[in-house]
C-alpha cells in the first residue's frame, strides 16, 4: 500500500494506492467525499518502475484526471510532489487544467523559445529592445538585444544572461532557392546590425538557425565556435542503446537508490540551486527574482519542467530545469549536492531526454565545455553541433575585460 499525501494549504489526506500488475500499473480507489474536500478536481501523476523495461531505471509516469462527486467543493488543490522509496510509487498532484501543447511550427519570427517576447521581458527585467526590418508593410526580420552600461562606463550590447541563444529571426520565403534565401538572410541581417546602437562591446550567441556569420563579419565582427550536443527523438530502446556503457551503468546505479519526481515550486528549486552553489564557495550571478520568475512562467505556460532526484528519505540530491519550444528541449539549469555524484544528474538528464523524445523534440544539452562537462554530456550519444558566437569590442574594452576575468571571484552559470 502506497500513500499519496497532499500538502500545502489543504490539510493532509492519505489516498491509498495499490500496486496493480507485475508490469507496474497502479490503481487507486474512488474518491470519497472526505478526500475531495481537501483534493478537488486534480491531476494525479503516478510514477512507477516498469518491470518490463529492466534497462530503464528511471520512473515512468501515468496521468489521471480525477473529478470529485460534488461541484460545490473548494478550488483549487495545491500542486505538490512527494518522494517514495526506490521501487515504489511517487505521485504529483495538481489542479486539473489543460497543459500547453508544443506547437508544431514556430510563431512568426520566433525561431526559439528565447525569442519569445514574454521570456525576453522576464530575462531582461523589462529592458530588452529590438531592431526590425520591414518589407511590404510586414516585419521580415528582428534582432532582440539588451543595452547596459558597465561600472567602468562602457556600453555593452548583447543578449540577456538567461537567454542562452538569440540572434536574428528572419522570415523564410517558401519556394525560394538556396541562393535566394542566403542572399535574403545576408541582406536582412546586415540591415538589422546597422540599426544597433554604438557600444564598446557587442556580442551574440546565435541560435541553430544561423549557419553562417557573413553579415556579421562584413560589419567587423569576429566569429567564435562553441559546441552543443543534440539528441534527436528516437524510441526509448534506441536512445538507451546509443549511450556509452559507462553512462548506462551510472544511470542504473542511480536509479536503484534515487527516485525522479516533478517539482512545481520555483522558489524551492532556486533555494536548492543557490544552497549547492554556496556550499562550493560559488554564487549565482543571475538575479534571484529573475530566475524564479522565469521558471515560474515556463511552468505556467507548460514549456518548462523541474525534475528532482530524491533519496529514500526524500532529500534532494540533484535537480534540473528544462524548457522547450517547437523544435528542441533545452537543458537549462542543473544543480546537485556535494555528497551526490554524476549519476544523480545523469538520471535526470535521461528522464529529460525521454520527455523530449515523447514530444518529438530534439534534446539540446545547451552547450558543451571541453574543460568541465564534455565527458558527461557526450555520454548520452547524439551529435555534436557547432554553435556560433559573434563579437566586436573596442581595444580598451577588450583589455579591461581580460584583466577583470583574471581577477573576478568564482561564480557559476545556470548549470552549476
C-alpha positions as CSV (number, residue, x, y, z in Angstrom):
1,X,0.0,0.0,0.0
2,X,1.5,3.3,-1.1
3,X,0.2,6.6,0.4
4,X,-0.3,9.7,-1.8
5,X,-0.2,12.7,0.5
6,X,-1.2,16.2,-0.3
7,X,0.3,19.2,1.4
8,X,0.3,23.0,1.3
9,X,-2.7,25.0,2.4
10,X,-5.1,22.0,2.4
11,X,-5.0,19.6,5.4
12,X,-3.1,16.4,4.8
13,X,-5.1,13.5,3.4
14,X,-3.8,10.0,2.6
15,X,-5.2,8.3,-0.5
16,X,-4.3,4.6,-0.7
17,X,-2.8,3.4,-3.9
18,X,-2.1,-0.3,-4.6
19,X,0.4,-1.9,-6.9
20,X,-1.6,-3.5,-9.7
21,X,0.1,-5.8,-12.2
22,X,3.7,-7.0,-12.4
23,X,4.1,-4.6,-15.3
24,X,3.9,-1.7,-12.8
25,X,0.5,-0.2,-13.5
26,X,-1.2,1.2,-10.4
27,X,-4.8,1.6,-9.3
28,X,-6.5,3.9,-6.8
29,X,-9.9,3.7,-5.2
30,X,-12.7,6.1,-6.0
31,X,-12.5,9.4,-4.2
32,X,-14.6,9.7,-1.0
33,X,-16.3,12.9,-0.1
34,X,-13.7,13.4,2.7
35,X,-10.9,13.1,0.1
36,X,-12.4,15.5,-2.4
37,X,-12.9,18.2,0.3
38,X,-9.1,18.5,0.5
39,X,-8.3,17.5,-3.0
40,X,-10.8,18.8,-5.5
41,X,-10.6,18.3,-9.3
42,X,-6.9,17.5,-9.8
43,X,-4.4,15.6,-11.9
44,X,-2.6,12.7,-10.4
45,X,0.6,11.6,-12.0
46,X,1.8,8.2,-10.7
47,X,5.5,7.5,-11.2
48,X,6.4,3.8,-11.2
49,X,9.1,1.4,-12.2
50,X,8.2,-0.6,-15.3
51,X,9.5,-4.1,-14.7
52,X,9.0,-4.9,-18.4
53,X,11.8,-2.4,-19.2
54,X,14.7,-3.5,-16.9
55,X,17.2,-1.4,-18.8
56,X,15.2,1.7,-18.0
57,X,15.8,2.5,-14.3
58,X,14.1,5.9,-14.3
59,X,10.5,6.2,-13.2
60,X,7.7,6.0,-15.8
61,X,4.5,8.0,-15.4
62,X,0.8,7.6,-16.0
63,X,-1.5,10.5,-15.5
64,X,-5.1,10.5,-14.4
65,X,-7.6,13.4,-14.0
66,X,-9.9,12.9,-11.0
67,X,-13.1,14.8,-10.6
68,X,-14.9,15.0,-7.2
69,X,-18.5,13.9,-6.8
70,X,-19.7,17.4,-5.8
71,X,-19.4,20.5,-7.9
72,X,-19.5,22.7,-4.8
73,X,-16.1,21.8,-3.4
74,X,-13.4,24.4,-2.8
75,X,-10.9,25.1,-5.6
76,X,-8.1,24.5,-6.2
77,X,-5.8,21.8,-4.8
78,X,-2.2,22.7,-4.1
79,X,0.2,21.1,-6.5
80,X,2.9,19.3,-4.7
81,X,5.5,16.5,-5.1
82,X,6.2,13.7,-2.7
83,X,9.0,11.2,-2.9
84,X,8.7,7.4,-2.4
85,X,11.3,4.8,-1.8
86,X,13.0,3.3,-4.9
87,X,10.9,0.6,-6.4
88,X,7.7,2.2,-5.1
89,X,5.5,4.9,-6.5
90,X,5.7,8.6,-6.1
91,X,2.9,11.0,-7.0
92,X,2.4,14.5,-8.1
93,X,-1.0,16.2,-7.8
94,X,-2.2,19.5,-9.1
95,X,-5.2,21.5,-10.3
96,X,-6.9,19.9,-13.3
97,X,-6.2,22.3,-16.2
98,X,-5.1,21.9,-19.8
99,X,-1.4,21.6,-20.4
100,X,0.0,23.7,-23.2
101,X,0.8,21.7,-26.2
102,X,4.1,22.0,-28.0
103,X,3.3,23.9,-31.3
104,X,4.0,22.0,-34.5
105,X,5.5,25.1,-36.1
106,X,7.2,28.2,-34.8
107,X,5.4,31.5,-34.3
108,X,6.4,34.1,-36.9
109,X,9.9,35.4,-36.2
110,X,10.3,33.3,-33.1
111,X,12.8,30.5,-34.1
112,X,13.5,29.6,-30.5
113,X,11.8,30.0,-27.1
114,X,14.4,32.6,-26.3
115,X,13.0,34.9,-29.0
116,X,9.5,34.9,-27.4
117,X,8.7,38.4,-26.0
118,X,7.4,37.1,-22.7
119,X,10.7,35.3,-22.0
120,X,12.8,38.2,-23.2
121,X,10.8,40.5,-20.9
122,X,11.5,38.4,-17.9
123,X,15.1,37.6,-18.7
124,X,15.9,41.3,-19.3
125,X,13.8,42.6,-16.4
126,X,11.8,44.5,-19.0
127,X,14.7,46.3,-20.6
128,X,15.2,44.5,-23.9
129,X,14.9,46.3,-27.2
130,X,15.0,45.0,-30.8
131,X,16.0,46.1,-34.3
132,X,13.5,45.3,-37.0
133,X,13.4,45.2,-40.8
134,X,10.1,45.5,-42.7
135,X,9.2,44.8,-46.3
136,X,5.8,45.4,-47.9
137,X,4.4,46.6,-44.7
138,X,5.4,43.4,-42.8
139,X,8.2,42.8,-40.4
140,X,10.6,40.3,-42.0
141,X,13.5,40.4,-39.5
142,X,14.0,41.2,-35.8
143,X,17.1,41.2,-33.6
144,X,16.4,41.4,-29.8
145,X,19.1,42.7,-27.6
146,X,19.8,44.5,-24.3
147,X,22.0,47.6,-23.8
148,X,23.5,48.4,-20.5
149,X,26.4,50.4,-19.0
150,X,29.3,48.7,-17.1
151,X,30.6,50.3,-13.9
152,X,33.7,51.3,-16.0
153,X,31.4,53.4,-18.1
154,X,31.5,51.2,-21.2
155,X,28.2,50.5,-23.0
156,X,27.6,46.8,-23.7
157,X,25.1,45.4,-26.2
158,X,24.2,41.7,-26.2
159,X,21.7,39.1,-25.1
160,X,20.2,38.7,-21.6
161,X,22.1,36.1,-19.5
162,X,19.0,33.9,-19.1
163,X,18.5,33.7,-22.9
164,X,21.2,31.1,-23.9
165,X,21.0,31.8,-27.6
166,X,19.4,34.6,-29.7
167,X,20.4,36.3,-32.9
168,X,18.5,37.4,-36.0
169,X,15.0,36.0,-36.6
170,X,14.2,36.1,-40.3
171,X,11.1,35.0,-42.3
172,X,11.7,32.3,-44.9
173,X,10.4,32.6,-48.4
174,X,8.5,29.5,-49.4
175,X,9.8,28.0,-52.6
176,X,12.8,30.3,-52.8
177,X,16.2,28.7,-53.9
178,X,19.0,28.3,-51.5
179,X,20.9,31.1,-53.1
180,X,17.9,33.5,-52.8
181,X,17.4,32.5,-49.2
182,X,21.1,33.1,-48.4
183,X,21.1,36.5,-50.0
184,X,17.9,37.5,-48.2
185,X,19.4,36.4,-44.9
186,X,22.6,38.3,-45.5
187,X,20.7,41.5,-46.5
188,X,18.2,41.5,-43.7
189,X,20.9,40.6,-41.1
190,X,23.1,43.4,-42.4
191,X,20.2,45.9,-42.1
192,X,19.5,44.7,-38.5
193,X,23.1,45.2,-37.5
194,X,23.2,48.7,-39.0
195,X,20.4,49.7,-36.6
196,X,22.2,48.6,-33.4
197,X,23.3,51.4,-31.1
198,X,27.0,52.2,-30.7
199,X,28.6,50.2,-27.9
200,X,32.1,49.3,-26.6
201,X,31.2,45.7,-26.9
202,X,28.6,43.8,-29.0
203,X,28.1,40.1,-28.7
204,X,25.5,37.5,-29.7
205,X,25.4,33.7,-29.2
206,X,23.5,32.6,-32.3
207,X,20.7,30.1,-32.5
208,X,20.9,26.9,-34.6
209,X,19.0,28.5,-37.5
210,X,22.0,30.8,-38.2
211,X,24.5,28.7,-40.1
212,X,26.9,31.4,-41.3
213,X,28.1,34.8,-40.0
214,X,29.0,36.5,-43.2
215,X,26.8,39.6,-42.5
216,X,28.4,40.0,-39.0
217,X,31.9,39.6,-40.4
218,X,31.2,42.2,-43.0
219,X,30.3,44.5,-40.1
220,X,33.6,43.9,-38.4
221,X,32.6,41.1,-36.0
222,X,34.8,38.2,-35.1
223,X,33.3,34.7,-35.1
224,X,33.9,32.0,-32.5
225,X,32.7,28.5,-32.4
226,X,31.4,26.7,-29.4
227,X,29.6,23.3,-29.3
228,X,26.5,21.6,-28.0
229,X,25.1,18.1,-28.2
230,X,21.7,17.4,-29.9
231,X,19.9,14.1,-29.4
232,X,17.2,13.5,-32.0
233,X,13.9,11.9,-30.9
234,X,14.1,8.1,-31.1
235,X,12.3,5.2,-29.4
236,X,13.5,4.7,-25.9
237,X,15.4,1.5,-26.7
238,X,17.4,3.3,-29.4
239,X,18.1,6.2,-27.1
240,X,19.3,3.8,-24.4
241,X,21.5,1.8,-26.7
242,X,23.3,4.8,-28.2
243,X,24.7,5.8,-24.9
244,X,28.2,4.9,-23.7
245,X,28.3,1.8,-21.4
246,X,29.6,3.9,-18.5
247,X,26.7,6.3,-18.8
248,X,24.1,3.5,-18.8
249,X,25.8,2.0,-15.7
250,X,25.8,5.2,-13.7
251,X,22.1,5.7,-14.6
252,X,21.3,2.1,-13.5
253,X,23.0,2.6,-10.2
254,X,21.4,6.0,-9.5
255,X,18.0,4.5,-10.3
256,X,18.4,1.9,-7.6
257,X,18.7,4.5,-4.9
258,X,17.0,7.6,-6.2
259,X,13.5,8.5,-7.3
260,X,12.8,11.0,-10.0
261,X,9.8,13.4,-9.4
262,X,8.5,16.6,-10.8
263,X,8.7,19.7,-8.6
264,X,6.3,22.6,-9.1
265,X,7.8,25.1,-6.7
266,X,10.2,27.6,-8.4
267,X,11.3,29.2,-5.1
268,X,12.2,25.8,-3.7
269,X,14.2,24.8,-6.7
270,X,16.2,28.1,-6.7
271,X,16.7,27.7,-3.0
272,X,18.2,24.3,-3.6
273,X,20.3,25.6,-6.5
274,X,21.8,28.5,-4.6
275,X,22.4,26.4,-1.5
276,X,24.5,24.0,-3.5
277,X,26.5,26.9,-5.1
278,X,27.1,28.4,-1.6
279,X,28.5,25.1,-0.3
280,X,31.0,25.1,-3.1
281,X,32.0,28.7,-2.4
282,X,30.2,30.0,-5.5
283,X,27.4,32.4,-6.1
284,X,24.6,32.8,-8.6
285,X,25.4,35.8,-10.8
286,X,21.8,35.8,-12.1
287,X,19.4,37.9,-10.1
288,X,17.3,35.6,-8.0
289,X,14.0,37.2,-8.7
290,X,14.5,36.8,-12.5
291,X,15.4,33.1,-12.1
292,X,12.3,32.5,-10.0
293,X,10.1,34.5,-12.4
294,X,11.4,32.7,-15.5
295,X,11.0,29.2,-14.0
296,X,7.5,30.0,-12.8
297,X,6.3,31.4,-16.1
298,X,7.7,28.5,-18.0
299,X,5.8,26.1,-15.7
300,X,2.7,28.2,-16.0
301,X,2.8,28.1,-19.8
302,X,3.6,24.4,-20.0
303,X,7.0,24.9,-21.6
304,X,9.2,24.0,-18.7
305,X,9.8,21.2,-16.2
306,X,11.7,20.8,-12.9
307,X,12.9,17.3,-12.2
308,X,14.3,16.2,-8.8
309,X,16.3,13.1,-7.8
310,X,15.5,12.3,-4.2
311,X,16.8,9.7,-1.9
312,X,14.6,7.3,0.1
313,X,14.3,9.9,2.9
314,X,13.0,12.5,0.5
315,X,16.2,14.5,0.5
316,X,17.0,16.3,-2.8
317,X,20.3,15.1,-4.4
318,X,20.1,16.7,-7.8
319,X,17.7,18.9,-9.9
320,X,17.4,20.0,-13.5
321,X,15.2,22.5,-15.2
322,X,14.5,22.1,-18.9
323,X,12.5,24.4,-21.3
324,X,11.3,23.7,-24.8
325,X,9.9,25.2,-28.0
326,X,8.6,23.8,-31.2
327,X,11.8,22.1,-32.1
328,X,14.1,21.5,-29.1
329,X,14.1,20.9,-25.3
330,X,17.0,22.7,-23.7
331,X,19.0,21.5,-20.6
332,X,18.7,24.9,-19.0
333,X,19.6,24.7,-15.3
334,X,21.2,22.0,-13.2
335,X,22.4,21.5,-9.6
336,X,23.4,18.8,-7.2
337,X,24.5,18.4,-3.6
338,X,28.2,17.8,-2.8
339,X,27.5,14.3,-1.5
340,X,25.8,13.2,-4.7
341,X,27.7,12.1,-7.8
342,X,27.2,12.4,-11.5
343,X,24.8,9.5,-11.5
344,X,22.1,11.6,-10.0
345,X,22.3,14.3,-12.7
346,X,22.7,11.6,-15.4
347,X,19.5,10.0,-14.2
348,X,17.6,13.3,-14.6
349,X,19.1,14.1,-18.0
350,X,18.0,10.6,-19.1
351,X,14.5,11.4,-17.9
352,X,14.5,14.7,-19.8
353,X,15.8,13.1,-23.0
354,X,12.9,10.6,-22.9
355,X,10.5,13.5,-22.3
356,X,11.8,15.4,-25.3
357,X,11.5,12.3,-27.5
358,X,7.9,11.7,-26.4
359,X,7.1,15.2,-27.7
360,X,9.0,14.7,-30.9
361,X,11.7,17.2,-29.8
362,X,15.4,17.2,-30.1
363,X,17.1,17.3,-26.7
364,X,19.8,20.0,-26.6
365,X,22.4,20.0,-23.9
366,X,22.6,23.8,-24.4
367,X,26.4,23.9,-24.6
368,X,29.4,21.7,-24.3
369,X,32.5,22.7,-22.3
370,X,35.7,20.7,-23.0
371,X,37.0,21.7,-19.6
372,X,34.1,20.5,-17.5
373,X,31.1,18.6,-18.9
374,X,32.2,17.1,-22.2
375,X,32.5,13.6,-20.8
376,X,29.2,13.8,-19.1
377,X,27.1,15.2,-21.9
378,X,28.7,13.3,-24.8
379,X,28.0,10.0,-22.9
380,X,24.3,10.2,-23.9
381,X,25.0,9.8,-27.6
382,X,23.6,12.3,-30.0
383,X,25.5,14.6,-32.4
384,X,28.0,17.4,-31.5
385,X,26.9,20.5,-33.3
386,X,28.7,23.9,-33.7
387,X,27.2,27.0,-32.0
388,X,28.4,30.3,-33.4
389,X,29.1,33.4,-31.4
390,X,29.9,36.8,-32.9
391,X,31.7,39.6,-31.0
392,X,33.0,43.1,-31.7
393,X,34.9,45.1,-29.0
394,X,36.9,48.3,-28.8
395,X,40.5,47.7,-27.9
396,X,40.1,49.4,-24.5
397,X,37.1,47.3,-23.6
398,X,38.9,44.0,-24.6
399,X,41.9,44.8,-22.4
400,X,39.8,45.7,-19.4
401,X,37.6,42.6,-19.8
402,X,40.7,40.3,-20.0
403,X,42.1,41.8,-16.7
404,X,38.7,41.5,-14.9
405,X,38.3,37.9,-15.9
406,X,41.6,37.1,-14.3
407,X,40.6,38.9,-11.1
408,X,36.9,38.2,-10.7
409,X,35.9,35.8,-7.9
410,X,34.3,32.5,-8.8
411,X,30.7,32.5,-10.0
412,X,28.6,29.9,-11.6
413,X,26.4,29.6,-14.6
414,X,22.8,28.2,-14.6
415,X,24.1,24.7,-14.8
416,X,26.4,24.9,-11.8
